[in-house]
Amino acid sequence: MKLEEARLYAQAKLADGNKSDGCTLSPDGDYTECCKMHDMLRRFGPVSRSEANRHLRNCMIEKKRPVLAWIYWAFATLTLPFFKN
């Protein structure tokens, strides 16, 4: 799934009334859309966890947040396996 397809998928899930807390355990910024997309990809599983994490990182890089993108990617990759969807 390409990044734009992932965005559309997440937007549809959110429009269906599914909830997201944004950027879990971290500040929301102008990249909250990226975190919500990640939540929907992880919750409903149309892609692997690593692909969802990659989409999160790439979305944040597009938002001109490259350093935060790698920090959030590392957090999602190293700690989120311990959280339930």
C-alpha positions as CSV (number, residue, x, y, z in Angstrom):
1,M,0.0,0.0,0.0
2,K,1.4,3.4,-1.0
3,L,1.4,6.3,1.5
4,E,-1.5,8.1,-0.3
5,E,-3.6,4.9,-0.3
6,A,-2.9,4.6,3.5
7,R,-4.1,8.2,4.0
8,L,-7.3,7.5,2.2
9,Y,-7.8,4.3,4.1
10,A,-7.3,6.0,7.4
11,Q,-9.6,8.9,6.4
12,A,-12.4,6.4,5.5
13,K,-12.0,4.6,8.8
14,L,-12.1,7.9,10.8
15,A,-15.2,9.0,8.7
16,D,-16.8,5.7,9.8
17,G,-16.6,6.9,13.4
18,N,-13.5,5.1,14.5
19,K,-11.5,7.0,17.1
20,S,-7.8,7.8,17.4
21,D,-6.0,9.5,20.2
22,G,-3.6,11.1,17.8
23,C,0.1,10.8,18.7
24,T,-0.1,8.3,21.7
25,L,2.0,9.3,24.7
26,S,3.6,12.2,22.9
27,P,2.7,15.7,21.7
28,D,0.3,16.2,18.8
29,G,1.5,18.8,16.3
30,D,0.9,19.7,12.7
31,Y,1.5,16.0,12.0
32,T,-1.4,14.6,14.0
33,E,-2.9,13.4,10.7
34,C,0.1,11.1,10.4
35,C,-0.4,9.6,13.9
36,K,-4.2,9.0,13.2
37,M,-3.3,7.3,10.0
38,H,-0.8,5.1,11.9
39,D,-3.5,4.2,14.5
40,M,-6.0,3.2,11.8
41,L,-3.4,1.1,9.9
42,R,-2.4,-0.7,13.1
43,R,-5.9,-1.2,14.4
44,F,-7.4,-2.6,11.3
45,G,-4.3,-4.3,9.9
46,P,-4.4,-3.7,6.1
47,V,-0.5,-3.5,6.3
48,S,2.2,-5.0,8.5
49,R,3.3,-3.2,11.7
50,S,6.6,-2.3,10.1
51,E,4.8,-0.8,7.0
52,A,2.5,1.2,9.2
53,N,5.5,2.5,11.1
54,R,7.2,3.4,7.8
55,H,4.1,5.3,6.6
56,L,4.1,7.2,9.9
57,R,7.7,8.2,9.4
58,N,7.3,9.2,5.7
59,C,4.2,11.2,6.4
60,M,6.0,13.2,9.1
61,I,9.0,13.7,6.8
62,E,6.5,15.2,4.3
63,K,5.3,17.5,7.0
64,K,8.9,18.8,7.3
65,R,9.5,17.0,10.6
66,P,12.4,14.7,9.7
67,V,14.0,14.5,13.2
68,L,10.7,13.9,14.9
69,A,9.8,11.4,12.2
70,W,12.7,9.2,13.1
71,I,12.1,9.6,16.8
72,Y,8.4,8.6,16.5
73,W,9.3,5.8,14.1
74,A,11.8,4.4,16.7
75,F,9.2,4.7,19.5
76,A,6.6,2.9,17.4
77,T,9.1,0.3,16.3
78,L,10.6,-0.4,19.7
79,T,7.8,0.1,22.2
80,L,4.4,-0.3,20.5
81,P,4.6,-4.1,20.4
82,F,3.9,-3.9,24.1
83,F,0.7,-1.9,23.6
84,K,-2.5,-3.5,22.5
85,N,-4.3,-2.0,19.5
